[in-house]
Amino acid sequence: MNAVAGKVALITGGGAGIGLCYAKELLRNGLKAVTLAEINKENGHNALKQIQDEFGPDKAIFVKTDVTDKGQFEDAFKTTLEKFKNIDILINNAGIMNDAVWERQIGINFVGTIYGCLLALDNYLIKYRTDREGIVVNVASISGLERFQAFPIYAGTKHAVIGLTRAWGMDMHYSRTKIRFLALCPGVTDTPLLHDCLERNLGPAYQDIMKGHLPHLTIQSPENVARALIKVINEGQNGSVWVAEHNETYEIDIPSRQQLRIRMKDPDL
């Protein structure tokens, strides 16, 4: 199964790092075209040139987009339709790791993701997809599955993204929308989010915690995460949560509280 071939995708934060790698990997797997929705104008133009050089003209457009502004986000959808006539896949990838500006961080990581999901559900993927199914991939993090002491607010936004994905990934939503929701949780990845991370937290105590973590981190390439994205899109069931780390891609089974209660009563189950 190739759920990517012949489709049109919109990627937030698509101008650099993992987002740009997502765009290239999707195109290598037969994507018809991609919109790079990116707040940094220089990154956006550089990314567009890279894609044009590798894949030729008319495979991508750049739209300057602040995902915390719903109007700008919607303009990215509208521009995609004007250029490519359809939109099938939304990758909510834009994010920052900066607890020092936590209000802005929540706006980008969580509110921006909500805006993208609502725009997809209320109008764009539900009406303008190529085939019977649209796909939304919300990019979270392994910190959304753990207790990340050094960046608690960042971790909170990623826990929220996972919860959001699982809620919209219920069958009752899919039956009316035919939009499949997936969460992808990259492990520690060599991206701008990792650079100078000691300067982007709540203060000296959190910096000390992060310094203790750094020597033990295994860092993967963004290309590894991009390859994982293809697997997740092709194989992921609606509402599923996936991890990409250490050159592995695997699904996480998150039990319900009822299942946990049963296991506590009978640990042998």
C-alpha positions in Angstrom: 0.0 0.0 0.0 1.2 3.5 -0.9 -1.1 6.0 0.7 1.2 8.9 -0.5 1.3 8.4 -4.3 -0.5 11.1 -6.3 -1.5 13.0 -3.2 -1.0 16.6 -2.1 0.4 17.4 1.4 0.7 20.5 3.5 3.5 20.5 6.1 3.8 23.1 8.8 7.4 24.0 9.8 8.4 22.6 6.4 11.3 25.0 5.8 14.0 23.2 7.7 14.9 20.2 9.9 12.5 17.3 10.1 9.8 19.2 8.2 11.9 19.6 5.1 13.0 16.0 5.3 9.3 15.0 5.5 8.6 16.9 2.3 11.5 15.3 0.4 10.7 11.7 1.6 7.1 12.1 0.6 8.0 13.3 -2.9 10.4 10.3 -3.2 7.5 8.1 -2.4 5.3 9.5 -5.2 3.7 12.5 -3.6 2.2 14.8 -6.3 3.0 18.1 -4.6 3.7 19.7 -1.2 3.1 23.0 0.5 5.8 24.2 2.9 3.9 26.3 5.5 6.8 28.0 7.3 7.1 31.1 9.4 10.8 31.8 8.5 10.9 33.4 5.1 14.6 32.6 4.4 14.1 29.0 5.4 11.0 28.7 3.3 12.7 30.0 0.1 15.8 27.8 0.7 13.7 24.7 1.2 11.7 25.5 -1.9 14.9 25.8 -4.0 16.2 22.5 -2.6 13.0 20.7 -3.6 13.0 22.3 -7.1 16.6 21.3 -7.6 16.0 17.7 -6.6 12.4 17.1 -7.9 11.8 19.8 -10.6 9.4 22.7 -10.8 5.7 22.6 -9.8 6.3 20.1 -7.0 6.2 22.5 -4.1 5.2 26.0 -3.0 6.2 28.0 0.1 3.6 29.9 2.1 4.7 32.1 4.9 2.6 30.9 7.8 2.4 31.5 11.6 0.4 28.5 12.8 -0.8 30.5 15.8 -2.7 32.8 13.5 -5.7 30.8 12.2 -6.2 33.2 9.3 -2.6 32.6 8.1 -3.0 28.9 8.5 -6.2 28.9 6.5 -4.4 30.9 3.7 -1.9 28.1 3.4 -4.8 25.7 2.8 -6.4 28.1 0.3 -3.1 28.7 -1.6 -2.6 24.9 -1.8 -6.0 24.4 -3.4 -5.4 27.3 -5.8 -2.1 25.7 -7.0 -2.8 22.0 -6.8 -6.6 21.7 -6.7 -6.6 19.1 -4.0 -5.3 18.5 -0.5 -5.0 15.1 1.1 -2.4 15.0 3.9 -1.8 17.5 6.7 1.5 17.2 8.7 1.2 19.3 11.8 4.9 19.5 12.4 5.6 23.1 13.5 7.0 23.3 17.0 9.5 24.8 19.4 11.2 23.6 22.6 11.5 26.7 24.7 9.9 26.7 28.1 11.3 30.3 28.6 8.6 31.5 26.3 6.0 29.0 27.3 2.9 30.9 26.2 4.3 31.1 22.7 5.4 27.5 22.9 1.8 26.4 23.8 0.5 28.5 20.9 2.8 26.8 18.3 2.9 23.3 19.6 -0.7 22.8 20.7 -3.0 25.6 19.6 -1.5 25.6 16.1 -2.1 21.8 15.9 -5.7 22.3 16.9 -6.1 25.0 14.2 -4.7 22.6 11.6 -7.0 19.7 12.7 -10.1 21.9 12.7 -9.4 23.4 9.3 -8.8 19.9 7.9 -12.0 18.5 9.5 -14.3 21.4 8.9 -13.5 22.2 5.3 -10.3 21.3 3.5 -9.4 17.6 3.8 -13.1 16.7 4.2 -14.0 18.4 0.9 -11.0 18.6 -1.3 -9.1 15.3 -0.9 -8.2 13.2 -4.0 -9.6 9.9 -2.8 -12.0 8.6 -0.1 -9.6 9.2 2.8 -7.7 12.2 4.2 -4.8 11.9 6.6 -3.6 14.1 9.5 -0.3 13.4 11.1 0.3 15.2 14.4 4.0 15.3 15.3 4.5 14.9 19.0 7.6 13.6 20.7 8.8 10.8 23.0 8.6 13.5 25.7 4.9 13.2 25.3 5.1 9.6 26.5 7.4 10.3 29.4 8.2 12.7 32.2 10.6 15.1 30.7 11.9 17.0 33.8 14.1 19.5 32.0 11.3 20.9 29.8 8.0 20.2 31.6 5.9 22.6 29.7 7.2 21.4 26.3 6.5 17.8 27.5 3.0 18.9 28.4 2.3 20.2 24.9 3.4 16.9 23.4 1.2 14.9 25.8 -1.7 17.1 24.7 -1.0 16.5 21.0 -1.1 12.7 21.6 -4.4 13.0 23.5 -5.8 15.2 20.8 -4.9 12.7 18.1 -6.3 9.7 19.9 -9.6 11.5 20.6 -10.1 12.5 16.9 -8.8 9.1 16.0 -12.0 7.4 17.3 -14.2 5.4 14.9 -17.1 7.7 15.5 -15.2 10.6 14.0 -13.7 8.6 11.1 -17.2 7.3 10.1 -18.4 10.8 9.5 -15.2 12.5 8.2 -13.1 9.7 6.6 -10.0 11.4 8.0 -7.4 9.2 9.6 -5.5 10.7 12.5 -2.0 9.5 13.4 0.6 10.7 16.0 4.3 10.4 15.3 6.7 10.7 18.3 10.3 11.3 17.2 13.1 10.5 19.6 16.0 12.8 20.1 16.8 14.2 16.7 19.5 16.4 15.3 17.4 19.5 14.6 17.4 23.2 15.5 15.2 22.4 18.6 18.2 20.5 20.1 20.7 23.3 19.5 21.3 25.7 22.4 18.6 23.9 24.4 20.2 24.8 27.7 19.3 28.4 27.1 15.7 27.7 26.4 14.2 26.6 29.7 12.9 27.9 33.0 16.2 28.6 34.7 19.4 27.3 36.3 17.8 24.3 38.0 16.3 23.0 34.7 19.6 23.7 33.0 21.4 21.4 35.5 18.8 18.7 34.8 19.4 18.9 31.1 23.1 18.9 31.5 22.7 15.5 33.3 20.7 14.2 30.4 22.9 15.3 27.5 25.8 12.7 27.9 23.2 9.9 27.7 21.3 11.0 24.6 21.3 8.9 21.4 20.7 11.4 18.6 19.2 10.3 15.3 19.1 12.0 11.9 16.0 13.8 10.7 16.1 11.5 7.6 15.4 8.6 9.9 12.2 10.3 11.2 11.1 11.1 7.6 11.4 7.4 6.6 9.3 6.6 9.7 6.6 9.0 8.5 6.1 6.9 5.3 5.7 3.7 7.4 3.2 5.4 9.7 1.1 6.8 6.9 1.0 3.5 5.1 0.5 1.2 8.0 -0.9 3.2 10.9 -4.5 2.6 12.1 -6.7 5.5 12.9 -5.8 7.0 16.3 -2.5 5.1 16.6 0.6 6.5 18.2 4.1 5.7 16.8 7.7 6.2 17.9 10.7 6.8 15.6 14.0 6.4 17.4 17.3 4.5 17.1 16.5 3.5 13.5 13.3 1.8 14.6 9.7 2.7 14.1 7.1 1.1 16.3 3.6 1.5 17.6 2.8 2.3 21.2 -0.2 0.6 22.9 -1.7 3.0 25.4 -4.1 1.1 27.6 -7.3 2.6 28.9 -7.8 3.2 32.6 -10.2 0.2 32.6 -7.5 -2.1 31.2 -5.0 -0.7 33.8 -7.5 -1.4 36.6 -8.0 -5.0 35.5 -4.2 -5.5 35.3 -3.8 -4.2 38.8 -6.4 -6.6 40.1 -4.9 -9.5 38.1 -1.2 -8.8 37.1 -1.0 -12.2 35.3 -3.4 -10.9 32.5 
